[in-house]
Amino acid sequence: MYIFCIVLILIASGLLTLAVLAQSPKSGMAANFGASNQVMGARQTSDFLEKFTWSISIAILVLSLAATMFMPSDKIASSKTQLEVEIENSIETPESLLPNQVTTPAPEEVAPVATEVEEVEVVK
């Protein structure tokens, strides 16, 4: 059913393209050329094309939602992007932290703090 919805979406997209190209422009540069108002000669044709365009647009929307609902679960699981995989891997391994992230070192890794202070003579 998923493949059937995808095929119907592709057919409807092609029909929508043809319907939009067949309509006469209502304004703009193309409307300034003489015979633009006489495309196919009748007002009924433009009404039909406008209704057809809206119908096909709504059909594409409904078919897209239906295709999402009928999508097999194995395709959903395998559709993870490489970025999602990298994010999961970086969360699992602490050595892959970003440079601006600070980690608390283990107590044996901390260097001892100097307790003696040298006197420095200040010269004016």
GROMACS elastic network, one bead per residue, 0.5 to 0.9 nm:
[ bonds ]
;  ai    aj funct       b0    kb
    1     5     6  0.62599   500
    1     6     6  0.87203   500
    1    67     6  0.78299   500
    1    70     6  0.65421   500
    1    71     6  0.84074   500
    2     5     6  0.52274   500
    2     6     6  0.63697   500
    2     7     6  0.87911   500
    2    66     6  0.80346   500
    2    67     6  0.53061   500
    2    68     6  0.79314   500
    2    69     6  0.83860   500
    2    70     6  0.52559   500
    2    71     6  0.56356   500
    2    72     6  0.76865   500
    3     6     6  0.50470   500
    3     7     6  0.62134   500
    3     8     6  0.86512   500
    3    67     6  0.79920   500
    3    71     6  0.87506   500
    4     7     6  0.51753   500
    4     8     6  0.62580   500
    4     9     6  0.86709   500
    4    67     6  0.84964   500
    5     8     6  0.50881   500
    5     9     6  0.61496   500
    5    10     6  0.87015   500
    5    63     6  0.59950   500
    5    64     6  0.75119   500
    5    66     6  0.71066   500
    5    67     6  0.54886   500
    5    70     6  0.85984   500
    6     9     6  0.50438   500
    6    10     6  0.63072   500
    6    11     6  0.87489   500
    6    63     6  0.77932   500
    6    64     6  0.78275   500
    6    67     6  0.67017   500
    7    10     6  0.51503   500
    7    11     6  0.62969   500
    7    12     6  0.86111   500
    8    11     6  0.50992   500
    8    12     6  0.60228   500
    8    13     6  0.84620   500
    8    60     6  0.82546   500
    8    63     6  0.74914   500
    9    12     6  0.50722   500
    9    13     6  0.60172   500
    9    14     6  0.86572   500
    9    59     6  0.81040   500
    9    60     6  0.57030   500
    9    61     6  0.88072   500
    9    63     6  0.63518   500
    9    64     6  0.71657   500
   10    13     6  0.50653   500
   10    14     6  0.63584   500
   10    15     6  0.87575   500
   10    60     6  0.87680   500
   11    14     6  0.52222   500
   11    15     6  0.63294   500
   11    16     6  0.86446   500
   12    15     6  0.50251   500
   12    16     6  0.60249   500
   12    17     6  0.85825   500
   12    56     6  0.61916   500
   12    57     6  0.80841   500
   12    59     6  0.75417   500
   12    60     6  0.64984   500
   13    16     6  0.50210   500
   13    17     6  0.62237   500
   13    18     6  0.87297   500
   13    56     6  0.78746   500
   13    57     6  0.82888   500
   13    60     6  0.73076   500
   14    17     6  0.51350   500
   14    18     6  0.63869   500
   14    19     6  0.86929   500
   15    18     6  0.51162   500
   15    19     6  0.60894   500
   15    20     6  0.86192   500
   15    53     6  0.85452   500
   15    56     6  0.75828   500
   16    19     6  0.50329   500
   16    20     6  0.61442   500
   16    21     6  0.85540   500
   16    52     6  0.82286   500
   16    53     6  0.60360   500
   16    54     6  0.88845   500
   16    56     6  0.61744   500
   16    57     6  0.71640   500
   17    20     6  0.53034   500
   17    21     6  0.62163   500
   17    22     6  0.86396   500
   17    53     6  0.89124   500
   18    21     6  0.51311   500
   18    22     6  0.60798   500
   18    23     6  0.88058   500
   19    22     6  0.51520   500
   19    23     6  0.64670   500
   19    49     6  0.62309   500
   19    50     6  0.81337   500
   19    52     6  0.73576   500
   19    53     6  0.61213   500
   20    23     6  0.54527   500
   20    24     6  0.86062   500
   20    49     6  0.79479   500
   20    50     6  0.84627   500
   20    53     6  0.69608   500
   21    24     6  0.79469   500
   22    39     6  0.84697   500
   22    46     6  0.89478   500
   22    49     6  0.78069   500
   23    26     6  0.89168   500
   23    39     6  0.79332   500
   23    45     6  0.87909   500
   23    46     6  0.65131   500
   23    49     6  0.66253   500
   23    50     6  0.77829   500
   24    30     6  0.87520   500
   24    31     6  0.80549   500
   24    36     6  0.64091   500
   24    37     6  0.68136   500
   24    38     6  0.83373   500
   24    39     6  0.63294   500
   24    46     6  0.75187   500
   25    28     6  0.72099   500
   25    29     6  0.88654   500
   25    30     6  0.66153   500
   25    31     6  0.59176   500
   25    36     6  0.72908   500
   25    37     6  0.81118   500
   26    30     6  0.86509   500
   26    31     6  0.64217   500
   26    36     6  0.87582   500
   26    37     6  0.82183   500
   27    30     6  0.71794   500
   27    31     6  0.52242   500
   27    32     6  0.78641   500
   28    31     6  0.55632   500
   28    32     6  0.71486   500
   29    32     6  0.55542   500
   29    33     6  0.75910   500
   30    33     6  0.58117   500
   30    36     6  0.71348   500
   31    34     6  0.75911   500
   31    35     6  0.82978   500
   31    36     6  0.55845   500
   31    37     6  0.74032   500
   32    35     6  0.86818   500
   32    36     6  0.75332   500
   33    36     6  0.61217   500
   34    37     6  0.77271   500
   34    38     6  0.88495   500
   35    38     6  0.54337   500
   35    39     6  0.72299   500
   36    39     6  0.60560   500
   37    40     6  0.89640   500
   37    41     6  0.80132   500
   38    42     6  0.72988   500
   38    43     6  0.89041   500
   39    42     6  0.75789   500
   39    45     6  0.87248   500
   39    46     6  0.86098   500
   40    43     6  0.86386   500
   40    45     6  0.70545   500
   40    46     6  0.86162   500
   41    44     6  0.89416   500
   41    45     6  0.79106   500
   42    45     6  0.56104   500
   42    46     6  0.73185   500
   43    46     6  0.54076   500
   43    47     6  0.64923   500
   43    48     6  0.87643   500
   44    47     6  0.51045   500
   44    48     6  0.61298   500
   44    49     6  0.86055   500
   45    48     6  0.51065   500
   45    49     6  0.61557   500
   45    50     6  0.86161   500
   46    49     6  0.50353   500
   46    50     6  0.61071   500
   46    51     6  0.86195   500
   47    50     6  0.51862   500
   47    51     6  0.62500   500
   47    52     6  0.84857   500
   48    51     6  0.52124   500
   48    52     6  0.59543   500
   48    53     6  0.84938   500
   49    53     6  0.59844   500
   49    54     6  0.86309   500
   50    53     6  0.50901   500
   50    54     6  0.63524   500
   50    55     6  0.86177   500
   51    54     6  0.52106   500
   51    55     6  0.60830   500
   51    56     6  0.86021   500
   52    55     6  0.50370   500
   52    56     6  0.60814   500
   52    57     6  0.84913   500
   53    56     6  0.52934   500
   53    57     6  0.61342   500
   53    58     6  0.86906   500
   54    57     6  0.50733   500
   54    58     6  0.62226   500
   54    59     6  0.85471   500
   55    58     6  0.52364   500
   55    59     6  0.61102   500
   55    60     6  0.86848   500
   56    60     6  0.61571   500
   56    61     6  0.86645   500
   57    60     6  0.51900   500
   57    61     6  0.64110   500
   57    62     6  0.88236   500
   58    61     6  0.50564   500
   58    62     6  0.62334   500
   58    63     6  0.85229   500
   59    62     6  0.51495   500
   59    63     6  0.59545   500
   59    64     6  0.84102   500
   60    63     6  0.50843   500
   60    64     6  0.59703   500
   60    65     6  0.86354   500
   61    64     6  0.51713   500
   61    65     6  0.64163   500
   61    66     6  0.87014   500
   62    65     6  0.52098   500
   62    66     6  0.61539   500
   62    67     6  0.85878   500
   63    67     6  0.59590   500
   63    68     6  0.85096   500
   64    67     6  0.51000   500
   64    68     6  0.62822   500
   64    69     6  0.87450   500
   65    68     6  0.51171   500
   65    69     6  0.63509   500
   65    70     6  0.87703   500
   66    69     6  0.50559   500
   66    70     6  0.61775   500
   66    71     6  0.85379   500
   67    70     6  0.50996   500
   67    71     6  0.59360   500
   68    71     6  0.52411   500
   68    72     6  0.88964   500
   69    72     6  0.85402   500
   70    73     6  0.88535   500
   71    74     6  0.85767   500
   71    75     6  0.70240   500
   71    76     6  0.72850   500
   72    75     6  0.55133   500
   72    76     6  0.67105   500
   73    76     6  0.50110   500
   73    77     6  0.62639   500
   73    78     6  0.86351   500
   74    77     6  0.51347   500
   74    78     6  0.61400   500
   74    79     6  0.85489   500
   75    78     6  0.51147   500
   75    79     6  0.59979   500
   76    79     6  0.52376   500
   76    80     6  0.77082   500
   77    80     6  0.66077   500
   78    81     6  0.84901   500
   80    83     6  0.80241   500
   80    84     6  0.62034   500
   80    85     6  0.70902   500
   81    84     6  0.53647   500
   81    85     6  0.66176   500
   81    86     6  0.88256   500
   82    85     6  0.50856   500
   82    86     6  0.61845   500
   82    87     6  0.86445   500
   83    86     6  0.50529   500
   83    87     6  0.61582   500
   83    88     6  0.86657   500
   84    87     6  0.50783   500
   84    88     6  0.62723   500
   84    89     6  0.86376   500
   85    88     6  0.51854   500
   85    89     6  0.61974   500
   85    90     6  0.86695   500
   86    89     6  0.50090   500
   86    90     6  0.60880   500
   86    91     6  0.86343   500
   87    90     6  0.51827   500
   87    91     6  0.63322   500
   87    92     6  0.87980   500
   88    91     6  0.52639   500
   88    92     6  0.64209   500
   88    93     6  0.89631   500
   89    92     6  0.51635   500
   89    93     6  0.63322   500
   89    96     6  0.85810   500
   90    93     6  0.53839   500
   90    94     6  0.70622   500
   90    95     6  0.82727   500
   90    96     6  0.57177   500
   90    97     6  0.69979   500
   91    94     6  0.69160   500
   91    96     6  0.82100   500
   91    97     6  0.83603   500
   92    96     6  0.88526   500
   93    96     6  0.59410   500
   93    97     6  0.79744   500
   94    97     6  0.58429   500
   95    98     6  0.88886   500
   96    99     6  0.89785   500
   97   100     6  0.82057   500
   97   101     6  0.63598   500
   97   102     6  0.84998   500
   97   103     6  0.88095   500
   98   101     6  0.54643   500
   98   102     6  0.86275   500
   99   102     6  0.77532   500
  104   107     6  0.89804   500
  105   108     6  0.81743   500
  105   109     6  0.61988   500
  105   110     6  0.68041   500
  106   109     6  0.54012   500
  106   110     6  0.69436   500
  107   110     6  0.55231   500
  107   111     6  0.88320   500
  108   111     6  0.79624   500
  110   113     6  0.88422   500
  112   115     6  0.89918   500
  114   117     6  0.77514   500
